[in-house]
Amino acid sequence: MADPGTLGLITKATITALSDERLRKGIGWTIVAILSPFILIIVVIVSLLSGTTNHNNNALDLSFNGGSISSKMPEEYRGHIGDMRSSFTVLDSKIEDKNSQMEDGDSLDSIRVKAIFYSLYFGESHPSKIDQGKYVNCFVNYEERKRAVINEEGNEYEETYEVAIPITNLSEIYKNIENKMGIEVPYESMANANEIYYRIKYGTPAPNEGDNFIEWEDWTQGLTPEELEDLYNDLPNSDKGSKIVQLAMSRLGDPYSQEKRGQGRFTDCSYLTLWIYRQIGINIPATAAEQARFCINKRITVSKKDLVAGDLVFWSHKPNGRFMNITHVGIYAGGGKVIDASYSKGKVVYRDLFDSNKQVLYARPHILK
């Protein structure tokens, strides 16, 4: 379906043509007569799309921020908003309970908790009857700790107690929701939840995929011939991972561009991995986020401690509405190094495996063939 904004521009331009006498004479009344029915259809479509979008936006705002629900809003939406508000009241209470079990200033991101709930349950019958305690538990882990306490007799002894710790990894949260709530969380719901989160918390749409960040640390602009030779010699012989790293090295210094990727030597992070794997006969999707989803669906993910040369490393630096909020991908080169197409440096670089707290997934597509 065409984008409402695009249709709106078309409609505005066409209506202007109909209302401008000189333009009407220029294009001829015959053409205008032919186009008029289609113009009216476009106007109706734009109106319907705009109305639906407004209802959705209003429902989101009213659910999170309160306010009077207009009698002009369809009864269906009014009912869903009321149910969601009731659910949020219960969720707030459960979130507060969990926060009271935390230490070191930790707390749950209540907007994240409610954004995911909204994405999963808005429009469902009586979502307020869902076990919110079980749902909120999907966002925390528990850890046993010890502390010294004094009993009534004044004797000190060591006590074991449990502390709740917020989970920040969205992949783990969604896995918990599927296991504990007994539902499937499709990619579309994850993307929708991220969009809701960003709009409510920051008042802006979630940014699109890209590795456009101010600084990358521990990068190497280039390698001397001697360093390059050492790297080749350190790679295992007759191994697909070795071949992948050698292909990645062949692109070192190539210019970065999302718009021109695939043209000449231009590449971005996901095109680099796409191109490399294509050279060894393995096809993976075209974006970092979709490559990650592909790897999960194919059950070819690995742990960080098991990384070998040629594996993929995925980063999530900020909410972006894509699968697992993936924003970047690179090729693990072994020895704690990675080769990736860097936006900030404008080229393909070889550097330390950076931002360990932002690495969210590791995978090995080269076992597929």
ChimeraX attribute file (.defattr): number of C-alpha atoms within 10 A of each C-alpha:
attribute: neighborCount
match mode: 1-to-1
recipient: residues
	/A:1	3
	/A:2	9
	/A:3	9
	/A:4	17
	/A:5	12
	/A:6	11
	/A:7	17
	/A:8	17
	/A:9	12
	/A:10	16
	/A:11	18
	/A:12	14
	/A:13	11
	/A:14	17
	/A:15	15
	/A:16	13
	/A:17	17
	/A:18	20
	/A:19	10
	/A:20	12
	/A:21	10
	/A:22	11
	/A:23	13
	/A:24	16
	/A:25	13
	/A:26	10
	/A:27	12
	/A:28	11
	/A:29	13
	/A:30	10
	/A:31	10
	/A:32	16
	/A:33	11
	/A:34	10
	/A:35	13
	/A:36	14
	/A:37	11
	/A:38	11
	/A:39	18
	/A:40	13
	/A:41	12
	/A:42	18
	/A:43	18
	/A:44	12
	/A:45	16
	/A:46	22
	/A:47	15
	/A:48	13
	/A:49	17
	/A:50	15
	/A:51	13
	/A:52	12
	/A:53	13
	/A:54	13
	/A:55	16
	/A:56	13
	/A:57	14
	/A:58	16
	/A:59	22
	/A:60	20
	/A:61	16
	/A:62	18
	/A:63	24
	/A:64	17
	/A:65	10
	/A:66	13
	/A:67	9
	/A:68	6
	/A:69	15
	/A:70	10
	/A:71	8
	/A:72	7
	/A:73	14
	/A:74	10
	/A:75	11
	/A:76	9
	/A:77	17
	/A:78	19
	/A:79	14
	/A:80	20
	/A:81	23
	/A:82	18
	/A:83	21
	/A:84	27
	/A:85	19
	/A:86	16
	/A:87	23
	/A:88	22
	/A:89	11
	/A:90	17
	/A:91	22
	/A:92	17
	/A:93	13
	/A:94	18
	/A:95	21
	/A:96	14
	/A:97	13
	/A:98	21
	/A:99	20
	/A:100	13
	/A:101	14
	/A:102	18
	/A:103	11
	/A:104	6
	/A:105	6
	/A:106	13
	/A:107	19
	/A:108	20
	/A:109	14
	/A:110	15
	/A:111	16
	/A:112	19
	/A:113	21
	/A:114	23
	/A:115	23
	/A:116	24
	/A:117	21
	/A:118	24
	/A:119	20
	/A:120	19
	/A:121	18
	/A:122	19
	/A:123	16
	/A:124	12
	/A:125	12
	/A:126	16
	/A:127	21
	/A:128	19
	/A:129	11
	/A:130	13
	/A:131	13
	/A:132	21
	/A:133	15
	/A:134	13
	/A:135	17
	/A:136	22
	/A:137	20
	/A:138	22
	/A:139	25
	/A:140	21
	/A:141	11
	/A:142	14
	/A:143	10
	/A:144	9
	/A:145	10
	/A:146	10
	/A:147	9
	/A:148	9
	/A:149	11
	/A:150	11
	/A:151	8
	/A:152	6
	/A:153	6
	/A:154	8
	/A:155	8
	/A:156	11
	/A:157	10
	/A:158	10
	/A:159	11
	/A:160	9
	/A:161	10
	/A:162	12
	/A:163	17
	/A:164	21
	/A:165	20
	/A:166	20
	/A:167	18
	/A:168	12
	/A:169	15
	/A:170	17
	/A:171	16
	/A:172	16
	/A:173	20
	/A:174	19
	/A:175	15
	/A:176	17
	/A:177	21
	/A:178	15
	/A:179	12
	/A:180	13
	/A:181	15
	/A:182	9
	/A:183	11
	/A:184	13
	/A:185	15
	/A:186	12
	/A:187	14
	/A:188	13
	/A:189	19
	/A:190	23
	/A:191	21
	/A:192	19
	/A:193	22
	/A:194	26
	/A:195	22
	/A:196	27
	/A:197	26
	/A:198	21
	/A:199	17
	/A:200	18
	/A:201	11
	/A:202	10
	/A:203	10
	/A:204	12
	/A:205	16
	/A:206	21
	/A:207	16
	/A:208	12
	/A:209	20
	/A:210	20
	/A:211	21
	/A:212	13
	/A:213	12
	/A:214	7
	/A:215	9
	/A:216	15
	/A:217	10
	/A:218	13
	/A:219	18
	/A:220	13
	/A:221	14
	/A:222	15
	/A:223	15
	/A:224	8
	/A:225	9
	/A:226	8
	/A:227	11
	/A:228	13
	/A:229	11
	/A:230	11
	/A:231	17
	/A:232	15
	/A:233	10
	/A:234	11
	/A:235	17
	/A:236	12
	/A:237	11
	/A:238	8
	/A:239	12
	/A:240	17
	/A:241	24
	/A:242	20
	/A:243	21
	/A:244	23
	/A:245	23
	/A:246	19
	/A:247	19
	/A:248	27
	/A:249	21
	/A:250	12
	/A:251	20
	/A:252	18
	/A:253	19
	/A:254	18
	/A:255	21
	/A:256	22
	/A:257	20
	/A:258	14
	/A:259	10
	/A:260	13
	/A:261	17
	/A:262	14
	/A:263	9
	/A:264	9
	/A:265	13
	/A:266	21
	/A:267	29
	/A:268	30
	/A:269	28
	/A:270	26
	/A:271	22
	/A:272	27
	/A:273	29
	/A:274	20
	/A:275	18
	/A:276	24
	/A:277	21
	/A:278	12
	/A:279	12
	/A:280	14
	/A:281	11
	/A:282	15
	/A:283	15
	/A:284	21
	/A:285	16
	/A:286	15
	/A:287	22
	/A:288	30
	/A:289	25
	/A:290	17
	/A:291	24
	/A:292	27
	/A:293	19
	/A:294	17
	/A:295	20
	/A:296	15
	/A:297	10
	/A:298	13
	/A:299	12
	/A:300	16
	/A:301	20
	/A:302	18
	/A:303	9
	/A:304	14
	/A:305	7
	/A:306	9
	/A:307	20
	/A:308	19
	/A:309	24
	/A:310	30
	/A:311	25
	/A:312	27
	/A:313	26
	/A:314	23
	/A:315	25
	/A:316	25
	/A:317	19
	/A:318	15
	/A:319	21
	/A:320	22
	/A:321	27
	/A:322	25
	/A:323	25
	/A:324	26
	/A:325	26
	/A:326	29
	/A:327	28
	/A:328	25
	/A:329	32
	/A:330	27
	/A:331	30
	/A:332	28
	/A:333	29
	/A:334	21
	/A:335	13
	/A:336	13
	/A:337	17
	/A:338	25
	/A:339	30
	/A:340	29
	/A:341	32
	/A:342	26
	/A:343	22
	/A:344	13
	/A:345	16
	/A:346	17
	/A:347	23
	/A:348	29
	/A:349	25
	/A:350	26
	/A:351	20
	/A:352	18
	/A:353	21
	/A:354	16
	/A:355	13
	/A:356	9
	/A:357	10
	/A:358	16
	/A:359	19
	/A:360	20
	/A:361	22
	/A:362	25
	/A:363	28
	/A:364	20
	/A:365	21
	/A:366	18
	/A:367	11
	/A:368	10
	/A:369	8
